[in-house]
């Protein structure tokens, strides 16, 4: 069974192009890229900017999409056929973060942009120029360390993303008003022992003062692995791909 599974995973992995971003300063960032299945050069398509969790860090340029079974969710939810989407997934190097904050803290102020997020934004901008992407349908989704990354990305670019899904993350509540126009669907497990559910509750309660666009799904008795619920939610993915600037 294991050999069968490994063979299947290798086949799926091959569908995501293995690339390295190299900027003008010769700074590098590993990433995977995938186009919609039937990509028509005369059409524009949405893009999913995916931010992995701590388990996806490294230098092998594959764990970022294997982390927490995300690659299976992309397949299951029909990202590349049903939703006709591009996908961009950069890999954070070991010992670095999307956002330089303490994951155990109960609040934080948005710090200076991390080197990885800076490079990932450069990469994303370049990807938009070089592909037939609908700039009104850029989505950001992330888990755990990447959940913090989603909040950070939305806060730094409040008029750029069509929607965001932060899964068990946390943001800067002082930025709530500036991102309240963005459709955001938060997910967190009530029993999360890694990132306190208070982080998501606080962002939700703060943002909902300004808007009706914010959604929050708190899964009762679920620990840190609330991505299981998000990955299996057809409603979540259908909602995401309906959003547009």
C-alpha positions as CSV (number, residue, x, y, z in Angstrom):
1,X,0.0,0.0,0.0
2,X,2.8,2.4,0.9
3,X,4.6,1.9,-2.4
4,X,1.3,2.3,-4.2
5,X,0.7,5.6,-2.3
6,X,4.2,6.9,-2.9
7,X,3.9,6.2,-6.7
8,X,0.6,8.0,-6.7
9,X,2.0,11.0,-4.8
10,X,5.1,11.2,-7.2
11,X,2.7,11.3,-10.1
12,X,0.6,14.1,-8.5
13,X,3.7,16.0,-7.5
14,X,5.0,16.0,-11.1
15,X,2.0,18.0,-12.1
16,X,3.3,21.0,-10.0
17,X,6.3,22.5,-11.8
18,X,9.4,22.7,-9.6
19,X,10.9,26.2,-10.0
20,X,13.3,28.6,-8.2
21,X,12.7,32.4,-8.1
22,X,15.8,34.4,-8.4
23,X,15.6,38.2,-8.1
24,X,17.9,41.0,-9.2
25,X,19.9,40.7,-5.9
26,X,20.4,37.0,-6.5
27,X,18.1,36.1,-3.7
28,X,16.4,32.8,-4.2
29,X,13.1,31.2,-3.2
30,X,11.9,27.6,-4.0
31,X,8.4,27.3,-5.3
32,X,5.9,25.1,-7.1
33,X,3.6,26.3,-9.8
34,X,0.6,24.8,-11.6
35,X,-1.7,26.0,-14.3
36,X,-5.4,25.1,-14.8
37,X,-5.8,21.8,-16.6
38,X,-7.2,23.3,-19.8
39,X,-5.4,26.6,-19.9
40,X,-6.6,28.7,-22.8
41,X,-4.2,31.6,-23.7
42,X,-7.1,33.8,-24.6
43,X,-8.7,33.5,-21.2
44,X,-7.9,34.9,-17.7
45,X,-7.9,32.6,-14.7
46,X,-7.8,33.0,-10.9
47,X,-4.7,32.2,-8.9
48,X,-4.3,30.6,-5.4
49,X,-1.4,31.9,-3.4
50,X,-0.8,29.1,-0.9
51,X,1.1,29.6,2.3
52,X,2.2,26.4,4.0
53,X,2.6,25.6,7.7
54,X,5.8,25.0,9.7
55,X,6.0,21.4,8.6
56,X,6.5,22.5,5.0
57,X,9.7,24.5,5.6
58,X,13.0,23.3,4.1
59,X,14.9,23.2,0.9
60,X,13.5,20.2,-1.0
61,X,10.9,22.2,-2.9
62,X,8.1,19.8,-2.3
63,X,7.1,19.8,1.4
64,X,5.3,23.1,1.0
65,X,2.5,21.3,-1.0
66,X,2.7,18.0,0.9
67,X,2.3,19.8,4.3
68,X,-0.9,18.8,6.1
69,X,-2.2,17.0,3.1
70,X,-2.8,20.2,1.1
71,X,-2.0,18.6,-2.2
72,X,-4.8,16.1,-1.7
73,X,-7.2,18.9,-1.0
74,X,-6.3,20.7,-4.2
75,X,-7.0,17.5,-6.1
76,X,-10.2,16.6,-4.2
77,X,-11.7,20.1,-4.5
78,X,-11.0,20.3,-8.2
79,X,-8.8,23.4,-8.1
80,X,-7.4,22.9,-11.6
81,X,-10.5,21.6,-13.4
82,X,-13.7,22.6,-11.6
83,X,-12.3,26.0,-10.5
84,X,-9.8,26.5,-13.4
85,X,-7.2,28.0,-11.2
86,X,-3.5,28.6,-11.1
87,X,-1.6,27.7,-7.9
88,X,1.6,29.3,-6.6
89,X,3.3,27.8,-3.5
90,X,6.7,29.1,-2.3
91,X,8.7,27.2,0.4
92,X,9.9,29.0,3.5
93,X,13.6,28.0,4.3
94,X,14.3,26.2,7.6
95,X,14.2,28.3,10.7
96,X,12.4,31.2,8.9
97,X,8.7,32.3,9.0
98,X,6.1,34.0,6.8
99,X,5.8,36.5,9.6
100,X,8.4,37.0,12.3
101,X,6.1,36.7,15.4
102,X,5.8,34.3,18.3
103,X,3.1,31.8,17.4
104,X,2.3,31.3,21.1
105,X,1.6,35.0,21.7
106,X,-2.0,36.2,22.3
107,X,-1.5,39.3,20.1
108,X,1.1,41.0,18.0
109,X,1.8,44.2,16.1
110,X,2.6,43.7,12.4
111,X,6.4,43.6,12.2
112,X,8.7,44.5,9.3
113,X,8.0,42.2,6.3
114,X,9.9,38.9,6.5
115,X,12.5,38.2,3.8
116,X,10.4,35.1,2.7
117,X,7.2,37.1,2.3
118,X,9.1,39.9,0.5
119,X,10.5,37.4,-2.0
120,X,7.1,35.6,-2.3
121,X,5.4,38.9,-3.2
122,X,8.1,39.6,-5.8
123,X,7.5,36.1,-7.2
124,X,3.7,36.6,-7.2
125,X,3.9,39.9,-9.0
126,X,6.2,38.4,-11.7
127,X,3.8,35.4,-12.1
128,X,0.9,37.8,-12.7
129,X,2.8,39.5,-15.5
130,X,3.9,36.3,-17.2
131,X,0.7,34.4,-17.1
132,X,-2.9,34.9,-18.2
133,X,-4.2,35.6,-14.6
134,X,-7.3,37.5,-13.7
135,X,-5.9,40.2,-11.3
136,X,-9.4,40.6,-9.8
137,X,-9.3,37.0,-8.6
138,X,-6.1,36.6,-6.5
139,X,-6.7,34.4,-3.5
140,X,-4.5,33.7,-0.4
141,X,-4.9,30.6,1.7
142,X,-2.6,29.4,4.5
143,X,-2.4,27.1,7.5
144,X,-0.9,27.7,10.9
145,X,2.4,29.5,10.2
146,X,0.8,30.2,6.8
147,X,-2.4,31.3,8.6
148,X,-0.3,34.1,10.2
149,X,1.0,34.7,6.6
150,X,-2.5,35.2,5.2
151,X,-3.3,37.9,7.7
152,X,0.1,39.5,7.1
153,X,-0.4,39.4,3.3
154,X,-3.9,40.9,3.5
155,X,-2.7,43.6,5.9
156,X,0.3,44.6,3.6
157,X,-1.8,44.6,0.4
158,X,-5.3,45.5,1.4
159,X,-6.5,46.2,-2.1
160,X,-4.8,43.3,-3.9
161,X,-6.5,40.0,-2.8
162,X,-10.1,39.1,-3.7
163,X,-10.4,36.9,-0.6
164,X,-8.4,35.2,2.1
165,X,-8.6,32.1,4.2
166,X,-6.5,32.1,7.3
167,X,-6.6,28.6,8.9
168,X,-5.5,28.6,12.6
169,X,-3.4,31.8,12.4
170,X,-3.4,35.3,13.9
171,X,-3.2,38.9,12.8
172,X,-2.7,42.4,14.0
173,X,-6.1,43.6,15.3
174,X,-5.1,47.2,14.9
175,X,-5.2,46.5,11.1
176,X,-8.8,45.3,11.2
177,X,-10.5,48.3,9.6
178,X,-8.0,48.5,6.8
179,X,-8.9,44.9,5.7
180,X,-12.6,44.9,6.6
181,X,-13.7,45.2,2.9
182,X,-12.0,41.9,2.0
183,X,-14.0,38.7,2.1
184,X,-12.3,36.6,4.7
185,X,-13.2,33.1,6.0
186,X,-11.4,32.2,9.2
187,X,-11.0,28.6,10.5
188,X,-9.8,27.4,13.9
189,X,-10.2,24.4,16.2
190,X,-11.6,25.3,19.7
191,X,-9.0,23.0,21.3
192,X,-5.9,24.2,19.4
193,X,-2.9,23.8,21.8
194,X,-0.4,25.3,19.3
195,X,-2.1,28.5,18.2
196,X,-4.7,29.8,20.7
197,X,-8.2,30.0,19.2
198,X,-8.4,33.5,20.8
199,X,-6.2,34.7,17.9
200,X,-8.9,34.0,15.4
201,X,-11.8,35.0,17.7
202,X,-10.1,38.4,18.3
203,X,-9.6,39.0,14.6
204,X,-13.2,38.0,13.8
205,X,-14.7,40.1,16.6
206,X,-12.6,43.1,15.7
207,X,-13.3,43.0,11.9
208,X,-17.0,42.3,12.2
209,X,-17.5,45.7,13.8
210,X,-16.9,47.1,10.3
211,X,-18.3,44.6,7.9
212,X,-20.6,41.6,7.2
213,X,-18.0,40.0,4.9
214,X,-16.1,38.2,7.6
215,X,-16.9,34.5,8.3
216,X,-15.6,32.3,11.1
217,X,-15.8,28.6,11.5
218,X,-14.7,27.3,14.9
219,X,-14.7,23.6,15.0
220,X,-15.7,22.3,18.4
221,X,-13.3,19.8,20.0
222,X,-10.8,20.1,17.1
223,X,-7.1,20.7,17.9
224,X,-4.5,22.3,15.7
225,X,-5.3,20.2,12.6
226,X,-8.4,22.1,11.7
227,X,-7.2,22.1,8.1
228,X,-8.8,18.6,7.9
229,X,-12.2,20.4,8.1
230,X,-11.2,23.2,5.7
231,X,-9.8,20.8,3.1
232,X,-13.1,18.8,3.2
233,X,-15.4,21.7,3.0
234,X,-16.8,22.0,-0.6
235,X,-18.6,25.2,0.6
236,X,-15.4,26.9,1.5
237,X,-13.7,26.3,-1.9
238,X,-16.9,27.2,-3.8
239,X,-17.2,30.4,-1.8
240,X,-13.5,31.3,-2.4
241,X,-13.7,31.0,-6.2
242,X,-16.8,33.1,-6.3
243,X,-15.0,36.1,-4.9
244,X,-13.8,38.9,-7.1
245,X,-12.6,42.5,-6.7
